[in-house]
Amino acid sequence: MPQQHPGRLQILVVDAHCKRRLFSTKTPTDPDELARRFCTPDNCLVVVLRDNRFLFRLERAPGSHCRWHKGSSSRHQYLQDWLFKSKNNCKSFETNTNLLDKNGKPVEIMVCDDQELHFFVPKN
């Protein structure tokens, strides 16, 4: 049985139509097991956080309805690309005070011209 850690677990789900939903639970749950529940043909990206810290992501393989790839924090450049994307041609999706950067500042979530979800950390 996987080790279960205390703390709030958050699941950010992006569907094939770029709709975003954020789920949160404090119930001790295996993060991988919980995230896999969202691996459906309707969804394309599942991001898992514990206490607002990135754990891993699951991405649906392009053109597939059932193959999912797991990305870990060791492949951090993928998230850095999101964090430091220019705000040109972007519109605000929300500023989420539940998602904080390493300095405790809220992260702004935007949808850009590439129709992907991007996270912007305030620079101060």
Secondary structure, DSSP 4 states (H G I P E B T S, - for coil): ------S-EEEEEEETT--EEEEEE-S---HHHHHHTT-STTEEEEEEEETTEEEEEEEEPTT-SS-EEEEETTSTHHHHHHHT---TTEEEEEEEEEEE-TTSPEEEEEEETTS-EEEE----
